[in-house]
């Protein structure tokens, strides 16, 4: 059963897939603050899904819904098998990465490299659609290297729409496969939202969402007036408190924001279960360092988590101790 925020005709607010960041602990934390945002996994290579430890790689908590599995790969047969497995695991969406510019994906001829092969991307989408009843989507760039972003994006979009792609997310920058690091590729190539807006204007019936450079909910709401979805990445990770306002500001829901103390309490319960399963405290707390950004005591909060969470016997009491350093009286306006 799809979550109501995944209906094709409704606007979508999503937290972007981020390698080494949006793991299951991070997503659980985000879900405590917003019930409506669509959450994405880190990119997982299709071969790993097929042959690897699936519970470790793509396992998730039921509370994470709606949650999408992002796959990396360029072999239609392997992607179809990985997508089938993802649906069996209970994911609400399968997303194909056509935007990551790292050396790892270049050596495997997928990610942003696929912008150069739109017909292959179309075949990949067709193969996944043939075995899935859940939405199959694509996340791409405007183009790569010397490509003309007008023709490159049009060709990619047309190729995937012809094969039934349910949603197209566009990181509104080019990717440079040579000369820029992955980090630089997220910051150096200029943003061009207008190019994505033109694509939407010319394809009114297709779902088109924007990713890249979106810093807060006010900017997200402005962009949502011209496209169907917004996807926030690193800003949400660095300043996660913004997610407490998503359900109200983006979806107009009357639900009460989770209380700060309740949020910490829920994370402590989650941490205890994680430790009982053999996990380590820092695997969870590394995702919540930015929670109280801007509030008095936030620096001390981060210091305690950073220094204490890596100790072998560290438990939920470390988070409680850190939380006590935060000045709650000013938190509502500071965070």
Number of C-alpha atoms within 10 A of each C-alpha: 7 14 13 10 17 19 11 14 11 13 20 23 27 24 24 26 24 17 12 10 18 22 22 20 22 20 23 21 21 24 20 19 22 20 20 23 25 24 27 26 27 22 24 19 23 25 16 15 22 17 9 13 11 14 10 10 17 22 16 20 11 11 12 22 21 24 27 27 25 27 26 25 24 24 17 19 14 19 25 21 18 27 31 20 19 25 19 10 15 18 24 22 25 28 27 29 27 29 27 27 25 21 14 11 20 16 10 13 15 26 27 26 25 25 25 18 16 21 17 18 27 22 19 22 28 20 20 28 22 13 15 19 12 21 22 25 25 25 24 28 27 27 29 23 15 9 16 12 18 14 12 18 23 14 16 26 25 16 20 25 19 12 19 17 23 21 23 24 26 27 26 24 27 26 30 22 18 12 9 16 16 15 10 12 19 21 14 14 14 13 17 15 19 11 17 23 17 13 17 18 13 10 13 11 9 20 22 25 27 28 24 23 20 18 15 14 19 12 12 19 15 11 18 18 10 18 22 23 24 26 25 21 19 18 15 22 23 16 19 21 21 18 24 19 19 21 20 16 14 18 16 10 12 9 11 10 16 14 11 17 13 11 14 19 15 13 22 21 11 16 23 16 12 16 17 9 9 8 13 20 25 20 16 23 24 17 20 23 21 20 20 26 19 15 19 18 19 22 17 15 25 23 14 18 23 16 11 18 23 16 12 10 10 16 19 19 12 18 24 17 13 20 22 13 16 18 15 18 10 12 17 12 9 14 18
